[in-house]
Amino acid sequence: MQRFKGDIMKYFKLLLIALMIVPTIAFAAPKDVLNGKEFTAEKYPSILIGFRNGGVYGYALRNTYMGTYEIKDANKIRLSYMAYTKMEGTQEQEDGEYEYFNYLREAKTYSYDSKTGVLLIGDMKFKERK
């Protein structure tokens, strides 16, 4: 009987520790405000970028693309593992895509205003699609 009480107390202590740790971890992770949203670029309105479950996808000026994203802190973002199609297009499209993909590759920060629907990735401005 004494051993049984000791086991119950041991498990009760573990349960209390878990109940204290789990909420702390849940609230410590940055909130992903981009998940499930799509945006168009201000400079190139035909550019689309979307975010879903850690994946980023979209359409540039002539190619579709996909990769991953991670929200690091309140305003830090990391976009990586980008893959895209290789469709032919004009020189203007090629230059625009080159500029766009460089922005994504170099992006370190972002900001999103849910009231206006404006997303900034680095210096590139996007407007939320409804």
C-alpha positions in Angstrom: 0.0 0.0 0.0 2.8 2.4 0.9 4.5 1.8 -2.5 1.2 2.4 -4.3 0.9 5.8 -2.5 4.5 6.6 -3.5 3.8 5.8 -7.2 0.7 8.0 -7.2 2.6 10.9 -5.7 5.4 10.5 -8.2 2.9 10.6 -11.1 1.1 13.5 -9.6 4.3 15.5 -9.4 5.1 14.7 -13.0 1.6 15.8 -14.0 2.0 19.1 -12.2 5.4 19.8 -13.8 3.9 19.0 -17.3 0.9 21.3 -16.6 3.3 24.1 -15.8 5.7 23.5 -18.7 3.3 22.9 -21.6 1.5 26.3 -21.5 4.9 28.1 -21.1 6.2 26.4 -24.3 2.9 27.1 -26.2 3.0 30.8 -25.3 6.7 31.2 -26.0 6.4 30.2 -29.7 5.8 33.1 -32.0 2.3 33.2 -33.4 2.1 32.5 -37.2 -0.1 35.3 -38.4 0.6 34.5 -42.0 -0.7 30.9 -42.1 -3.6 30.6 -44.5 -3.1 34.0 -46.2 -2.2 35.0 -49.7 -0.8 38.3 -50.9 0.0 40.2 -54.1 3.1 42.3 -54.6 2.6 46.1 -54.9 5.3 46.6 -57.5 4.3 43.5 -59.6 0.6 42.8 -59.0 0.7 39.5 -60.8 3.1 38.2 -58.2 1.4 36.0 -55.6 2.8 34.7 -52.3 0.9 32.4 -50.0 1.6 30.7 -46.7 0.2 27.5 -45.4 1.4 25.1 -42.6 5.0 26.1 -42.8 5.0 26.1 -46.6 5.3 29.2 -48.9 4.0 29.1 -52.5 3.1 31.4 -55.3 3.4 32.7 -58.8 6.1 35.1 -59.9 6.0 36.9 -63.2 6.3 33.6 -65.3 7.0 30.8 -62.8 5.3 29.1 -59.9 7.4 28.5 -56.8 7.3 26.8 -53.4 9.4 26.4 -50.4 9.2 26.7 -46.6 9.0 29.5 -44.2 9.6 29.9 -40.5 8.5 32.7 -38.2 11.4 33.1 -35.8 10.4 36.0 -33.5 7.7 38.7 -33.7 9.3 40.1 -36.8 11.8 37.6 -38.1 11.1 35.3 -41.0 13.2 32.7 -42.8 12.2 31.6 -46.3 14.1 28.6 -47.7 14.2 25.5 -49.9 12.8 27.5 -52.8 12.0 25.5 -56.0 10.4 27.0 -59.1 9.5 26.2 -62.6 11.7 27.4 -65.5 9.2 28.9 -68.0 10.3 31.2 -70.8 9.4 34.9 -70.7 10.4 38.4 -71.6 13.5 40.0 -70.4 11.4 42.3 -68.2 9.8 39.3 -66.6 13.1 37.6 -66.1 14.5 40.8 -64.4 11.5 41.2 -62.2 11.6 37.5 -61.1 15.3 37.8 -60.4 14.6 40.9 -58.2 11.7 39.2 -56.4 13.5 35.9 -55.7 16.5 37.8 -54.4 14.2 39.7 -52.0 12.8 36.4 -50.7 16.2 34.8 -50.4 17.6 37.8 -48.5 14.6 38.5 -46.4 15.2 38.5 -42.7 12.3 40.5 -41.3 8.6 40.9 -42.0 5.7 42.9 -40.7 2.0 42.3 -41.1 -0.8 44.7 -40.3 -4.0 42.7 -40.1 -6.1 45.9 -40.2 -4.8 47.1 -43.6 -3.8 43.7 -44.9 -0.3 45.0 -45.7 2.7 42.6 -45.5 6.3 43.8 -45.8 9.0 41.2 -46.4 12.2 43.1 -46.2 11.4 46.2 -48.3 8.9 44.5 -50.6 5.3 45.5 -50.0 2.4 43.1 -50.5 -1.4 43.5 -50.1 -3.6 40.7 -48.7 -5.9 38.9 -51.2 -9.5 38.6 -50.0 
